[in-house]
């Protein structure tokens, strides 16, 4: 597997995202929006199906492991920033080609 690493500093503290059940989705939307001018998200859809192939966020070790574990394969939000026409979906929604 190959990829790129991008740096983004979150607007809130790690604890501020942990206060709500959808805190990791809030953080993902924030990161994707914040890097939108830097990243061409179409470069991360290798099979051309309209979905980003993979996304990995690294959060500080001071975060609550029980909270952040839930984001390993979860995505409920219906609102996303414009990602150059690309979307996110959880692994269980992916149909193999």
C-alpha positions in Angstrom: 0.0 0.0 0.0 1.2 3.5 -0.8 -0.2 6.9 0.0 0.5 10.4 1.1 0.6 12.0 4.5 -1.0 15.4 5.1 -0.8 17.5 8.2 -3.8 19.2 9.7 -4.2 20.8 13.1 -7.8 20.4 14.4 -9.7 23.5 15.4 -10.7 21.9 18.8 -9.0 19.9 21.4 -9.1 16.2 21.3 -11.5 16.2 24.3 -13.9 18.6 22.5 -14.5 16.0 19.8 -15.0 13.2 22.4 -18.0 15.1 23.9 -20.4 13.9 21.3 -21.1 10.5 19.7 -20.4 11.8 16.2 -17.2 13.6 17.2 -15.0 11.6 14.9 -17.3 12.3 12.0 -17.1 16.0 12.9 -13.3 15.8 12.9 -13.3 13.9 9.5 -15.5 16.5 7.9 -13.3 19.3 9.3 -10.1 17.6 8.1 -11.4 16.9 4.6 -12.7 20.4 4.3 -9.6 21.9 5.7 -7.4 20.0 3.2 -9.7 20.4 0.2 -7.5 23.1 -1.4 -4.5 20.9 -0.9 -5.8 17.5 -2.0 -7.3 16.4 -5.2 -9.5 13.6 -3.8 -10.0 12.0 -7.3 -6.4 10.8 -6.9 -7.6 8.5 -4.1 -10.2 6.7 -6.1 -8.1 4.2 -8.0 -11.0 2.1 -9.3 -13.1 5.1 -10.4 -16.2 4.1 -8.4 -16.7 7.6 -6.9 -15.5 6.6 -3.4 -12.2 7.4 -1.7 -10.4 4.1 -1.4 -8.9 4.6 2.1 -8.6 7.2 4.8 -6.5 7.1 8.0 -6.4 9.7 10.7 -3.9 9.7 13.5 -5.2 11.2 16.7 -3.0 12.0 19.8 -2.3 9.2 22.2 -3.9 11.3 24.9 -7.3 10.6 23.3 -9.9 8.3 24.8 -9.1 4.9 23.1 -12.7 3.6 23.8 -14.1 6.6 21.9 -11.8 6.6 18.9 -12.0 2.8 18.5 -15.5 3.3 17.2 -14.4 5.2 14.1 -12.4 2.3 12.7 -15.3 1.3 10.3 -18.1 3.7 11.1 -19.7 6.5 9.1 -23.2 7.8 9.7 -23.1 11.4 8.5 -25.0 12.3 5.4 -23.4 15.7 5.0 -19.9 15.9 3.6 -17.9 18.7 2.1 -17.5 18.6 -1.7 -14.6 16.2 -2.2 -14.0 16.7 -5.9 -17.0 14.5 -6.6 -15.7 11.7 -4.3 -17.6 10.2 -1.3 -16.9 8.2 1.8 -18.6 5.0 2.8 -18.0 2.4 5.5 -16.3 -0.8 4.5 -19.5 -2.9 5.0 -21.3 -0.8 2.3 -18.6 -1.5 -0.2 -19.4 -4.0 -3.0 -16.4 -5.8 -4.4 -15.8 -5.3 -8.1 
